[in-house]
């Protein structure tokens, strides 16, 4: 190696890392002495963020605290970072809003249900990663969904999150004005995850659009809610139109997830298992054991991806 080559390589790596830092789209934060992440019960004035989270490279988020604790236990064993039966403390134990767990370079965070809940969590998560000086971070939502035209248990890797009119956008009213943001997700990351699924070869996986709705019942064309003022024929017509638009599953968080990650310059993906085929019904009737196994599929896929990135496959 030529003299100075090592120093040049180090400089290139440092520049690359700097180029992939978290981006905050908020100039007001620079004027704040301390930043309190209220819903995490964490703050820059009370916690050393770089020491606690500076090595984070992968963040997995999902609806329930128990599922995210199960994921951190699973990934710890897969990476050889935890002992059998080890317990992982909830970093956000000072609040009951969200739960957060960490092992090695992996952070696991619950986000609750629906757009408002995950949006609050993401605002504070992005700030946490920024204050921690994290770089080259990948954020993946793992969860459950209703499938369209897929066998139950199939896993969908989202290419675009679309709204209830099948448009790839997230619409929010800010200061009384409608703001529309892109919901595209990282295409290369989706392909890498798809390749991981092929390597695992345990369950059906597809790349497709995910429809993000504002509620679980009427917004998803269900017939089994407390209110339903449309016919079954109208429901099926709508879901078939969604399928024709490339939609393969329905959930309630992906649009704002994609929008916030885009604005923050973070590589992101959504990986959800389908619990039923909505063209065949509305109620989830599979047994508890079957549903538990289904819910482990996104964890296995993302776990394999993380291991592969870290050279542990």
Secondary structure, DSSP 8 states (H G I E B T S, - for coil): --TTHHHHHHHHHHHHHHHTB-----GGGGG-S--EEGGGTEETTTS-HHHHHTT--EEEEES-HHHHHHHHHHHHHHHT-S-TT-----TTTT-SS--EEEETTEEEEE--SSHHHHHHHHHHHHHHHHHTT-BS-EEEEEEEEEESSS-TT-EEEEEEEE-TTS-SEEEEEETTEEEEEE-B--HHHHHHHHHHHHHH-SS-EEEEEEEE-S-SSGGGT-SSSS---S-HHHHHHHHHHHHHTTEEEEESSHHHHHHHHHHTT-EEEEEEEEEEETTS-SS--S-HHHHHHHHHHHHHHHHHHHHHHTT--
